[in-house]
Amino acid sequence: DHAVSPIPLGNSDAVVVGEPVAAIGSPFGNENSLAVGVVSAVSRSIPSLTSRYNVSNAIQIDAPINHGNSGGPLLDGRGRVIGVNAQIRSDSGNAEGVGFAIPINAARRSMEQLIATGRVAYAYIGITTLDVTPAIARRYDLGAQRGALIEEVVADAPAARAGLEGAKRRVVFNGSPVSLGGDLIVSIAGRRVVRADDIARIVTERLRPGQLVQVTVVRGGTGARETVRVRLVERPANPRG
């Protein structure tokens, strides 16, 4: 017999591109298999397998993971768990060097809620957004070089009740559609917003239902920078609330 000790948990917020990782699992039923690689990217958005929302902060790895690796730990170079192996992106259905893990900080937060209340509740603001690049910002004089431009505000959601506004018109920029006229979010709860995925990452991972947060925007109609207060609610099962 061997004594069983828990594997220490790391801090997935500190994960950086290029650091070595090891994925443990049972690919195709081969138990206790280990695959090694590096972190290819962080803050990837991937489809959730348990809800109709995306996971906005996944860790991308090139370690070859396959069916049977899901649920196994992703370890950093010091043997600490930094993620839970979740998915692969593949045309063939087998490992092609594009795997994803749920960050351990997100998994820990869900675990703590399950232990305390028996369920997991995520905060919700009720908007869809798109990335703003410096090129788009300059072309349409948006008032900020980076941020998340609101395309649509869900009726009666927290954003709508706080007076945030969505797009009024659509244009084509470099061959891609861009929705304009809505508010441009540059920060939430004191955290800078650089791209659209930051909204979901901050709201679902950092904030709680019922929390009153400050959202700083550049108004689409006037270009004025304003800070509004938004009371978040629990995320509904349907993304469109």
N, C-alpha and C positions, 0 to 999 in steps of 0.2 A: 504494500500500500504506500501511497505517496500523499504527503500533506498537500492540501489545495490552498493556494493563496490567490487573492484577486489581483488582476493585472492593474497597475496604476493608470489612472486617467490623465491624459495630457490636456493641453489648452489648444483647441482647434483654431482659435482666433490668432494664434501665433504661427500657424503653418505658413510656409513660404514656398514659392515655386522653386523646384530643383532639389528640395531636401529628400533624402532617401526614405522609403516606406516599405513595409512588408504587410501583405494581406494573407490572413489565415482563413481557411475554410475547407469545404469538402467538394471540390469541383467534380461533377459527374460521379459523386459517391465516393471519391477517394479522400478518406478522412484525414484530418490533420495535415493538410497540404499547405505549403508556404510559397508565396510568389513575391518577388521583390521588384522594385522599380523606383520611380521618383514622382513627386507631385508635379503634374503638368500644368495645372491652373487651379485657382481658388475662386470662390463666389460664382460658380456655374449654376445656371438655372436648368433644372431637369424636371420632367413630369413626376408627380407623386404617384405612388402605387396604391395609396390608401385614401386619397381624396381627389377632388377636382381642381386642386390648386397645385402650383409648381413648388418645388423645393428650390429656394433661391440662393442657397449658400453652399452648394455641394462642392466637395473636393474632387478634382479630376486627377486620375493617376494613370500611369502607363503600365503598372504591374498587371500581368495577364490574369484577370479573374473571369470565371465562367459560371454557368449554372451550378449552384451548390456553394458558391462563395457568399451569397447574400446572407447578411446577418452576422458574418464573421468580423473580427476586429481588424482595423487598419492601424498598424503600429508605426511610430516614428523611429528614428535611429537609436533612441534610448529605451525602446521597448514599452513606451506609453501608448495607450489607446487614444488616437486622435480622430477616429471615425468608425462608422459601421458600414461595411461594404454593402452596396445597394443595387447598382445597375451597371450594365455595359451598353455602349452604343455600337451597333454592329450591323452590317448588311447581311452577314452570313449566319448570325446568331451565336457565333463563337467569339472568343477574345480577339480583339484587333488593336489593343493598346489604348483603348478609350474606355476607362472604367470610372465609376463615381462612388463616392462614399458620403454618407450623412455625417456632418461634423459632430464630434462627440459633445460639444457644448449644447447643441440643439437636442441631442438624445438625452443628455443629463437633465435638461430642463423638463422634457416630457416625462422622464422617469420620476422626477421630484413631484410633478403635478399628479401623476398616477398614484404615487404613494400617499400623497396628502388628501386627494379628493376622489380618486378612482376614475378620473377622466382628464383629458387634455383640452384646454381652451386657448385659442389664439385670438389676438387682437385683430381688428378689422377697421379699415378707414373708408373703403368703398370707392376706389377710383381705378381706372386703367391709364397707363402712362407710356411715353416713349422716350428714348434717349435723346438728349440734346448734345450735339457736338459743337465745337467752336465754329466750324464752317456754317452750320445751320444758324447758330446764334448770330453770326455776323451778317449772313444774307438777309435775315428777317428781323434783325435788331431786337433780339429777345431780352436784352438787359442782363444776361448772365451767360458765361461761356459754357457752363456745365449745369446739369440738373435733370429733372424728370418733368416733362411737359405733359400736363393732364389732357388726355384725349376724351375721356368720358367720366362723368360723375354719376354713380348709381343713385337712383331716386331714393330719398329718405334715408340714405346712409350717412354716417358721421360727416363725411366731407361735404355733402349737400347741405346738411343742417348748419355747417359752419360757414357756408357761403363760398366755398371753392367752386370754380367754374371750369367747364370742359371746353373742347375745341369748338370753333364757330365755322371753320372752313378747312378744306383740304387742298394741298398743293403737291406738286411733284418736284422733288429736289434730287438731282443726280440719278434720276430714274426710279426713285422710291417715293411712295406717298408719305406726306408729313401733314399731321393735323395741327392747325394753328389757331390762335385766338384764346386758348385756355391758359390757366395760370401755370407758371413754371415754378416747381418746388425746388428749393435750394437747401433746405434743412428741415429735419424733423427732430423734435426733442433735443435740440442742441447738436445733433449729428449731421454732418454735411451729406448732402445727396448729390452724387456725381452722375448716376445713371438710373434708369428706370427700375432695375432690379433692387436698388438700394431701398426703395420704398417697402417692398415685401420683406426684405431682410431685417430692416430696422423695426417695422411694426410687429412682425410675428416673433422675432427672436429677442427683442429688447424691451418690448412694451407689453402691457397687460390690458385685457378688456376692462372698461370703466375708467381707465387712466385719462386724465386731461393733459394734452400735450400741445406744445407750441409748434406751429408749422409756418415756416417763412417762405413766402412766395414772391415772385415778380408777377404782378397782375398783367394778364393778357390784354386787357382793354386799355390800360393807362401806362403800363411800364413801371408803375410805382412798386416799391418793395414794402411789403406788409407782413406782419406776423399775426396769425389768427390762432385761436384756441379751438382744438378739436377734441371732443369726448369720444374715445374709441369704444367699440362694442365688441361682443364676441363674434367671431367669424361664422357666418352661416354656411350650411352645407353646399349651397349653390354659389359659385363665384360672383354671380351677378346679383346676389342678395335678394 
